């Protein structure tokens, strides 16, 4: 996003200081991008609406769910990721969507690739699918779990068998089961669903519009790169996206290696109608300012 795509606030705008005006003028004269240069008020313009934005609840522990609802509405979007049933009434009271529901999982390491967890997972997910559907939501996260010495093909066969036990119910209730792709190099050692190829193969085996992948851009950059080409090839399997900067999992601006405006244009151009959720851990002193800038970068 360039400086020319933002309508500057007038000099009399509330909160516009002389320092803000000087920074805005300097950015315009130099043709600099918005992230890290423009003051936070510049991102307050209405969002374009080409992508639906969200933010992961766990990345803002300093705010209550109600406070985070007010924050996202102030920035100009209305969805929070990874929220369980106990917080759905708060989201509904604020008119905020639960863009990716959680709470059915046993954790990241105990997933559908482990046959020993299937009975527990089937019971938990069957109940949670009903909760999600009754609340009017759609996406429910799930995980492969760890390899634990399994061959990837064996783990895929186990995951296929376990997911088929709940998939018909998800289809009946119009809930989408979304398995997250995570990196096994830095953050989640031994996690099985750690490449897009493995996840896409599982999607193809299951053959249902009610199962897909959460394509986490941060994790897949660490594992395999080739982000934009992968989105172009396999976007039919990608039901949801997460962001974060590489390396470090912090802000997504120009201090990390991913070009998020270009990535978001690629997502937009596939016709994607789901959510793109910010899942970076703010490192700057103003976390809300970081979120505002991230939404600005991704609002293509």
BELGI-V549043 format. One record per residue. SS is DSSP state (A for helix, B for strand, O for the rest). OMEGA is omega in whole degrees, 0 to 359 (none if undefined). NEAR is the number of other ideal C-beta (glycine too) atoms within 12 Angstrom. Layout:
ss=SS omega=OMEGA near=NEAR
ss=SS omega=OMEGA near=NEAR
//
This chain:
ss=O omega=183 near=34
ss=O omega=178 near=19
ss=A omega=184 near=24
ss=A omega=180 near=13
ss=A omega=181 near=21
ss=O omega=176 near=30
ss=O omega=183 near=17
ss=O omega=176 near=25
ss=O omega=177 near=22
ss=O omega=185 near=14
ss=O omega=180 near=16
ss=O omega=183 near=9
ss=O omega=178 near=18
ss=O omega=177 near=11
ss=O omega=179 near=16
ss=O omega=181 near=23
ss=O omega=177 near=17
ss=A omega=178 near=11
ss=A omega=177 near=13
ss=A omega=181 near=24
ss=A omega=179 near=23
ss=A omega=179 near=16
ss=A omega=179 near=25
ss=A omega=179 near=30
ss=A omega=179 near=20
ss=A omega=179 near=17
ss=A omega=180 near=26
ss=A omega=182 near=23
ss=A omega=182 near=12
ss=A omega=182 near=14
ss=O omega=183 near=12
ss=O omega=176 near=23
ss=O omega=187 near=26
ss=O omega=189 near=37
ss=O omega=177 near=37
ss=O omega=183 near=28
ss=O omega=183 near=30
ss=O omega=175 near=37
ss=O omega=187 near=32
ss=A omega=184 near=32
ss=A omega=184 near=30
ss=A omega=181 near=35
ss=A omega=184 near=36
ss=A omega=177 near=27
ss=O omega=180 near=23
ss=O omega=179 near=14
ss=O omega=186 near=28
ss=O omega=179 near=21
ss=O omega=179 near=14
ss=O omega=175 near=21
ss=O omega=176 near=36
ss=B omega=187 near=33
ss=B omega=177 near=43
ss=B omega=176 near=41
ss=B omega=180 near=47
ss=B omega=184 near=40
ss=A omega=187 near=38
ss=A omega=182 near=26
ss=A omega=178 near=35
ss=O omega=182 near=31
ss=O omega=181 near=14
ss=O omega=179 near=17
ss=O omega=171 near=23
ss=O omega=178 near=17
ss=A omega=179 near=29
ss=A omega=178 near=22
ss=A omega=179 near=21
ss=A omega=175 near=37
ss=A omega=180 near=33
ss=A omega=179 near=22
ss=A omega=183 near=33
ss=A omega=178 near=41
ss=A omega=178 near=23
ss=A omega=179 near=23
ss=A omega=175 near=37
ss=O omega=174 near=22
ss=O omega=190 near=37
ss=O omega=177 near=28
ss=B omega=177 near=39
ss=B omega=183 near=47
ss=B omega=170 near=44
ss=B omega=179 near=36
ss=B omega=181 near=40
ss=O omega=187 near=29
ss=A omega=183 near=25
ss=A omega=182 near=16
ss=A omega=180 near=28
ss=A omega=177 near=29
ss=A omega=178 near=17
ss=A omega=178 near=24
ss=A omega=181 near=35
ss=A omega=180 near=21
ss=A omega=181 near=14
ss=A omega=181 near=26
ss=O omega=183 near=16
ss=O omega=182 near=34
ss=B omega=169 near=31
ss=B omega=190 near=41
ss=B omega=174 near=42
ss=B omega=182 near=45
ss=B omega=175 near=43
ss=O omega=177 near=37
ss=O omega=179 near=28
ss=O omega=187 near=36
ss=O omega=173 near=30
ss=O omega=184 near=29
ss=O omega=183 near=22
ss=O omega=187 near=31
ss=O omega=183 near=24
ss=O omega=186 near=27
ss=O omega=188 near=43
ss=O omega=176 near=46
ss=O omega=179 near=43
ss=O omega=182 near=32
ss=A omega=182 near=24
ss=A omega=180 near=18
ss=A omega=189 near=31
ss=A omega=184 near=27
ss=A omega=177 near=17
ss=A omega=182 near=24
ss=A omega=180 near=36
ss=A omega=178 near=28
ss=A omega=183 near=19
ss=A omega=183 near=29
ss=A omega=177 near=42
ss=A omega=178 near=28
ss=A omega=184 near=22
ss=A omega=176 near=34
ss=A omega=178 near=38
ss=A omega=178 near=24
ss=A omega=180 near=25
ss=A omega=181 near=37
ss=A omega=181 near=25
ss=A omega=178 near=16
ss=O omega=180 near=27
ss=O omega=179 near=17
ss=O omega=189 near=37
ss=O omega=188 near=31
ss=B omega=178 near=43
ss=B omega=186 near=50
ss=B omega=173 near=46
ss=B omega=186 near=51
ss=O omega=175 near=40
ss=O omega=191 near=47
ss=O omega=185 near=38
ss=B omega=177 near=31
ss=O omega=183 near=27
ss=O omega=176 near=23
ss=O omega=181 near=12
ss=O omega=166 near=23
ss=O omega=181 near=14
ss=A omega=179 near=27
ss=A omega=177 near=17
ss=A omega=178 near=18
ss=A omega=178 near=33
ss=A omega=178 near=33
ss=A omega=178 near=22
ss=A omega=180 near=33
ss=A omega=178 near=42
ss=A omega=182 near=30
ss=A omega=181 near=24
ss=A omega=182 near=39
ss=A omega=179 near=40
ss=A omega=180 near=26
ss=A omega=181 near=27
ss=A omega=188 near=38
ss=A omega=179 near=35
ss=A omega=178 near=20
ss=A omega=177 near=26
ss=A omega=179 near=34
ss=A omega=180 near=21
ss=A omega=182 near=15
ss=A omega=179 near=27
ss=O omega=176 near=21
ss=O omega=180 near=40
ss=B omega=174 near=37
ss=B omega=188 near=51
ss=B omega=181 near=47
ss=B omega=183 near=48
ss=B omega=170 near=46
ss=O omega=181 near=47
ss=O omega=177 near=41
ss=O omega=178 near=32
ss=O omega=182 near=27
ss=O omega=188 near=20
ss=O omega=192 near=19
ss=O omega=188 near=25
ss=O omega=181 near=28
ss=O omega=175 near=16
ss=O omega=177 near=26
ss=B omega=188 near=38
ss=O omega=183 near=41
ss=O omega=188 near=47
ss=O omega=174 near=36
ss=O omega=178 near=31
ss=A omega=182 near=38
ss=A omega=179 near=23
ss=A omega=181 near=34
ss=A omega=180 near=43
ss=A omega=178 near=29
ss=A omega=177 near=26
ss=A omega=176 near=42
ss=A omega=182 near=36
ss=A omega=178 near=19
ss=A omega=183 near=22
ss=A omega=173 near=34
ss=O omega=182 near=18
ss=O omega=174 near=27
ss=O omega=181 near=19
ss=O omega=168 near=30
ss=B omega=178 near=39
ss=B omega=185 near=41
ss=B omega=166 near=44
ss=B omega=182 near=45
ss=B omega=180 near=48
ss=B omega=187 near=47
ss=A omega=178 near=47
ss=A omega=184 near=43
ss=A omega=183 near=37
ss=A omega=172 near=41
ss=A omega=179 near=35
ss=A omega=185 near=30
ss=A omega=190 near=30
ss=O omega=183 near=26
ss=O omega=176 near=20
ss=O omega=190 near=20
ss=A omega=186 near=36
ss=A omega=178 near=27
ss=A omega=179 near=16
ss=A omega=177 near=31
ss=A omega=179 near=32
ss=A omega=183 near=21
ss=A omega=193 near=18
ss=A omega=185 near=32
ss=A omega=178 near=30
ss=A omega=179 near=21
ss=A omega=187 near=37
ss=B omega=183 near=39
ss=B omega=189 near=39
ss=B omega=179 near=42
ss=B omega=171 near=48
ss=B omega=178 near=46
ss=B omega=164 near=48
ss=O omega=181 near=42
ss=O omega=178 near=36
ss=O omega=357 near=32
ss=O omega=171 near=19
ss=O omega=181 near=22
ss=O omega=180 near=31
ss=O omega=184 near=25
ss=O omega=187 near=37
ss=O omega=181 near=45
ss=O omega=189 near=37
ss=O omega=176 near=20
ss=O omega=178 near=20
ss=O omega=196 near=27
ss=O omega=182 near=20
ss=O omega=179 near=37
ss=O omega=187 near=26
ss=A omega=175 near=43
ss=A omega=179 near=31
ss=A omega=178 near=22
ss=A omega=181 near=40
ss=A omega=174 near=35
ss=A omega=178 near=25
ss=A omega=177 near=32
ss=A omega=179 near=39
ss=A omega=186 near=27
ss=A omega=174 near=17
ss=O omega=185 near=26
ss=O omega=182 near=15
ss=O omega=181 near=28
ss=O omega=177 near=18
ss=O omega=185 near=34
ss=B omega=168 near=40
ss=B omega=186 near=47
ss=B omega=174 near=47
ss=B omega=180 near=52
ss=O omega=176 near=43
ss=O omega=176 near=39
ss=O omega=183 near=27
ss=O omega=177 near=33
ss=O omega=181 near=21
ss=O omega=181 near=23
ss=O omega=182 near=10
ss=O omega=182 near=17
ss=A omega=179 near=28
ss=A omega=175 near=28
ss=A omega=177 near=28
ss=A omega=179 near=35
ss=A omega=179 near=42
ss=A omega=179 near=38
ss=A omega=179 near=40
ss=A omega=177 near=47
ss=A omega=177 near=47
ss=A omega=179 near=43
ss=A omega=185 near=42
ss=A omega=182 near=47
ss=O omega=186 near=35
ss=O omega=none near=28
//
